[in-house]
Amino acid sequence: MNLTELNRIATAMVAPGKGILAADESSGTIKKRFDAIGVESTEQNRRDYREMLFRAKDAMSRYISGVILYDETIWQDAKDGTPLVKLIESSGAIPGIKVDEGTQALPMCPGELVTVGLDKLAERLKTYYERGARFAKWRAVIDIGSGIPSMTAISVNAHALARYAALCQAAQIVPIVEPEVLMDGDHDIDRCYEVTSRVLNKTFQELRVQRVALEGMVLKPNMAVSGKKCAKQASVEEVAEKTIRLLRACVPAAVPGIAFLSGGQSDEEATAHLNAMHKLGPLPWGLTFSYGRALQAAPQKAWSGKAENVAAGQDAFSHRARMNGLASRGEWQSSLEQKAA
């Protein structure tokens, strides 16, 4: 393992003013997104859509540090025969790959899930590295509800995340460690804070047990937010303050960076929250975005599967990428959204 190189890539992934595009939707998830805009989810349409994003030169070169790909996408070529990974590399961004294989029910823990995909992961990582992937992603899902999460669910998911991370580093790939505490539910921000704290502490304990070099990884956590169904939604300032307090308490300074998931927040909420956190610095790690929906909802709608709308889709993507790039420096203002509209 070359830790210097892993650290260089991890640091580049969270470079100031840039963030990570999560374009790793599973076939089922992208179908839901396409259904919403009236587009059939064929392999060609999926490729055309992602090629549109990766060819948005302004967004990709100025605001995107890396792109998380799905297994189908990493092997695809653009219409002109150029591998999609090469389009990403030519923009200056780093190609990455989602390697978990989704979730299954956790035995003896009703309503809880464990992420799977460790079998044969070492071999898969080798082929992904050869194709150009320099980082990977594994998502653990922790739900908040009546009597959950159990310590069992937190422990097994943290253990799997750490095993995945160790396998990645052995393959010279930077692991994005993603323990997501879901924002579904009616819990308040303090309950989210408490659960996320337990999840992060257990995850870092497991990472140390598995001898993962913290300098060669990126953390992708949820923010401390109110559940979607909670009657009292926390303000932008409260989300920022509690999230930073949580991270300072749980995330070692050796970690080069933290790239938040948007987790079902609206485009502007995700941007505003990130921006507000940068007002609370200086921070011991890079702090940026790794958004899927919050970067892609607008371009999907603008594109709507039509070749004549590619430029409009790219403009919408560039706008959201720029807004989040500014937020990752604490330079975003809501008035910039109105100007674009």
C-alpha positions in Angstrom: 0.0 0.0 0.0 1.3 3.4 -1.0 -0.2 5.6 1.7 1.3 8.8 0.2 -0.6 8.2 -3.1 -3.8 7.3 -1.3 -3.6 10.5 0.8 -2.9 12.6 -2.4 -6.1 11.2 -4.0 -8.2 11.6 -0.9 -7.1 15.2 -0.5 -7.8 15.9 -4.2 -11.3 14.5 -3.7 -12.1 17.1 -1.1 -10.2 20.0 -2.7 -11.6 23.5 -1.8 -14.4 24.5 -4.1 -14.9 21.0 -5.6 -17.0 18.0 -4.6 -18.0 14.5 -5.7 -20.8 13.7 -8.2 -22.6 10.6 -7.0 -23.7 9.1 -10.4 -23.9 5.5 -9.0 -27.6 5.0 -8.9 -28.5 1.3 -9.1 -30.6 0.2 -12.1 -33.7 0.3 -9.9 -33.0 3.8 -8.6 -32.2 5.3 -12.0 -35.5 3.8 -13.3 -37.4 5.6 -10.6 -35.7 8.9 -11.6 -36.3 8.3 -15.3 -40.0 7.3 -14.7 -40.4 10.7 -13.0 -39.3 12.5 -16.2 -41.0 10.1 -18.6 -37.8 8.5 -20.0 -37.5 4.7 -20.5 -34.6 3.3 -18.5 -32.6 1.5 -21.3 -28.9 1.0 -21.2 -28.5 3.5 -24.0 -30.6 6.2 -22.3 -28.7 5.7 -19.1 -25.4 6.1 -20.9 -26.6 9.2 -22.9 -27.7 10.8 -19.7 -24.4 10.2 -17.9 -22.4 11.2 -20.9 -24.3 14.5 -21.0 -23.1 15.2 -17.4 -19.5 14.1 -17.9 -19.2 16.3 -21.0 -20.4 19.4 -19.1 -16.9 20.8 -19.3 -17.4 23.9 -17.1 -19.0 21.9 -14.3 -16.7 19.0 -14.4 -13.4 20.9 -14.6 -14.2 23.6 -12.1 -16.5 22.1 -9.5 -16.3 18.3 -9.6 -13.3 16.5 -8.1 -14.5 12.9 -8.6 -17.4 10.8 -9.9 -18.8 7.7 -8.3 -19.9 5.3 -11.0 -22.2 2.2 -11.1 -20.8 -1.1 -12.4 -22.7 -0.8 -15.7 -21.4 2.8 -16.3 -17.7 2.1 -15.6 -17.6 -0.3 -18.6 -19.6 1.9 -20.9 -18.2 3.9 -23.8 -19.6 7.3 -25.0 -21.4 7.6 -28.4 -18.0 8.3 -30.1 -16.4 5.2 -28.5 -14.5 7.0 -25.8 -14.7 5.1 -22.5 -16.8 7.2 -20.0 -13.9 6.9 -17.5 -11.7 8.7 -20.0 -14.2 11.6 -20.3 -14.1 11.9 -16.5 -10.3 11.8 -16.4 -9.9 14.3 -19.3 -11.9 16.9 -17.3 -9.5 16.5 -14.4 -11.9 14.6 -12.2 -11.1 11.2 -10.6 -13.2 8.1 -11.5 -14.6 6.1 -8.6 -16.9 3.0 -8.3 -19.7 1.9 -6.0 -18.8 -1.6 -4.9 -21.4 -2.6 -2.3 -24.2 -4.9 -3.6 -27.1 -3.4 -1.8 -28.7 -4.5 1.5 -30.5 -7.5 2.9 -32.5 -8.1 6.0 -30.4 -8.4 9.2 -31.2 -11.7 11.0 -32.8 -11.3 14.4 -33.2 -7.5 13.9 -36.7 -6.8 12.5 -36.8 -3.7 10.2 -33.0 -3.4 10.0 -30.6 -4.0 7.1 -27.0 -5.0 6.5 -25.0 -4.1 3.4 -23.5 -7.0 1.4 -20.8 -7.5 -1.2 -17.6 -8.4 0.6 -17.3 -11.8 -1.1 -14.9 -11.6 -4.1 -14.5 -7.8 -3.5 -10.7 -8.1 -3.6 -10.8 -9.5 -7.2 -13.4 -6.9 -8.3 -11.3 -4.1 -6.9 -8.4 -5.2 -9.1 -10.4 -5.1 -12.3 -11.9 -1.7 -11.3 -8.4 -0.3 -10.7 -7.3 -1.5 -14.1 -10.3 0.3 -15.6 -9.2 3.5 -14.0 -11.1 3.7 -10.7 -9.0 5.3 -7.9 -11.6 5.4 -5.2 -14.6 3.3 -4.2 -17.8 3.7 -2.2 -19.7 1.4 0.2 -23.0 2.6 1.9 -24.3 1.3 5.2 -27.9 2.2 5.9 -29.1 2.9 9.5 -32.7 3.6 10.1 -34.2 5.5 13.1 -37.5 4.2 14.4 -39.2 2.6 17.5 -36.5 0.6 19.2 -34.0 1.0 16.4 -31.2 1.2 15.5 -30.0 -1.7 17.6 -26.4 -2.0 18.6 -26.3 -5.2 16.4 -27.2 -3.2 13.3 -24.7 -0.5 14.0 -21.9 -3.0 14.8 -22.3 -5.3 11.8 -22.6 -2.4 9.4 -19.5 -0.7 10.9 -17.6 -4.0 10.7 -18.5 -4.4 7.0 -17.5 -0.8 6.2 -14.1 -1.3 7.9 -13.5 -4.6 6.1 -14.4 -3.0 2.8 -12.1 0.0 3.5 -9.1 -2.3 4.3 -9.6 -4.3 1.1 -9.7 -1.0 -0.9 -6.5 0.3 0.6 -4.8 -3.0 -0.1 -5.9 -2.6 -3.7 -4.5 1.0 -3.8 -8.0 2.4 -3.9 -9.3 5.2 -1.6 -12.4 4.1 0.3 -15.3 6.4 0.8 -16.8 5.2 4.1 -20.5 6.0 4.0 -22.5 5.2 7.2 -25.9 6.8 6.4 -28.4 7.5 9.2 -31.6 8.0 7.2 -33.7 11.1 7.5 -37.0 9.2 6.9 -39.1 9.2 10.1 -40.5 11.6 12.6 -37.4 11.9 14.9 -36.0 15.3 15.8 -32.5 16.6 15.2 -31.3 15.7 18.6 -32.3 12.0 18.1 -30.4 12.1 14.7 -27.4 13.6 16.5 -27.4 10.9 19.1 -27.7 8.0 16.7 -25.2 9.4 14.2 -22.7 9.9 17.1 -23.0 6.2 18.0 -22.7 5.1 14.4 -19.6 7.3 13.7 -17.8 6.2 17.0 -18.4 2.5 16.2 -17.3 3.0 12.6 -14.0 4.6 13.6 -13.4 1.9 16.3 -13.8 -0.8 13.6 -11.6 1.1 11.1 -8.8 1.0 13.7 -9.3 -2.7 14.4 -9.1 -3.4 10.7 -5.9 -1.3 10.4 -7.3 1.2 7.9 -5.1 4.2 7.4 -7.3 7.2 8.2 -5.1 9.4 6.1 -6.1 7.4 3.0 -9.9 7.6 3.2 -12.8 10.0 2.9 -15.9 9.9 5.2 -19.4 10.3 3.6 -21.8 10.9 6.5 -25.3 12.3 6.8 -25.8 15.7 8.3 -27.6 16.1 11.7 -31.1 17.0 10.5 -34.7 16.5 11.6 -36.6 13.5 10.2 -38.7 14.3 7.2 -41.9 13.7 9.1 -40.8 15.7 12.2 -43.3 18.5 13.0 -40.3 20.8 14.0 -37.7 21.1 11.2 -34.4 22.4 12.4 -33.1 25.7 11.0 -30.1 25.9 8.6 -28.0 27.4 11.5 -29.0 24.6 13.9 -28.2 21.9 11.3 -24.8 23.5 10.7 -23.9 24.0 14.3 -25.0 20.5 15.5 -23.4 18.7 12.5 -20.0 20.4 13.0 -20.2 19.7 16.8 -20.9 16.1 16.0 -18.1 15.8 13.5 -15.5 17.5 15.8 -16.5 15.0 18.5 -16.3 11.9 16.4 -14.0 12.3 13.3 -10.3 12.2 13.9 -8.2 15.0 12.3 -6.2 12.5 10.4 -9.1 12.0 8.0 -8.3 14.2 5.0 -11.9 15.1 4.2 -15.6 14.7 4.7 -18.0 14.7 1.8 -21.7 14.9 2.8 -24.5 12.9 1.2 -27.7 14.9 0.6 -29.9 12.1 1.8 -33.2 13.4 0.5 -32.7 17.1 1.2 -33.9 19.5 -1.5 -31.2 21.0 -3.8 -31.1 24.3 -2.0 -31.3 22.9 1.5 -28.2 20.7 0.9 -26.3 23.7 -0.5 -27.4 26.1 2.3 -26.5 23.6 5.1 -23.0 23.0 3.6 -22.4 26.7 3.2 -23.5 27.5 6.8 -21.0 24.9 8.1 -18.1 26.7 6.5 -19.0 29.8 8.5 -18.0 27.8 11.6 -14.4 27.1 10.6 -11.5 26.7 10.6 -12.1 22.9 10.4 -9.6 20.1 10.9 -10.6 18.3 7.6 -11.8 19.3 4.2 -15.6 19.6 4.1 -17.5 19.3 0.8 -20.4 17.5 -1.0 -20.9 14.1 -2.5 -24.4 14.6 -3.8 -26.6 12.6 -6.1 -30.1 13.9 -6.2 -29.1 17.4 -5.1 -26.9 17.7 -8.1 -28.9 15.8 -10.6 -32.7 16.5 -10.1 -32.5 19.8 -12.1 -30.4 18.4 -15.0 -32.7 15.3 -15.3 -35.8 17.5 -15.6 -34.2 19.9 -18.1 -32.9 17.0 -20.2 -36.0 14.8 -20.1 -34.4 12.3 -22.5 -34.3 14.6 -25.5 -31.1 15.1 -27.6 -32.1 18.8 -28.2 -32.2 19.4 -24.4 -28.6 18.3 -23.8 -27.3 21.9 -23.5 -30.1 22.8 -21.1 -29.4 19.7 -19.0 -25.7 20.6 -18.9 -26.5 24.2 -17.9 -28.7 23.0 -15.0 -25.9 20.7 -13.9 -23.3 23.4 -14.1 -25.5 25.7 -12.0 -26.0 23.2 -9.2 -22.3 22.2 -9.3 -21.3 25.9 -9.1 -23.7 26.6 -6.2 -22.3 23.6 -4.2 -18.7 24.6 -5.1 -19.3 28.0 -3.6 -21.0 26.5 -0.6 -17.9 24.3 0.0 -16.0 27.5 0.5 -18.7 29.3 2.5 -19.3 31.7 -0.4 -22.8 30.8 -1.5 -25.8 33.1 -1.1 -29.5 32.3 -1.8 -29.7 35.4 -4.1 -27.4 33.5 -6.6 -30.2 30.9 -7.0 -32.7 33.6 -7.9 -30.4 35.2 -10.5 -30.1 31.9 -12.3 -33.9 31.2 -12.2 
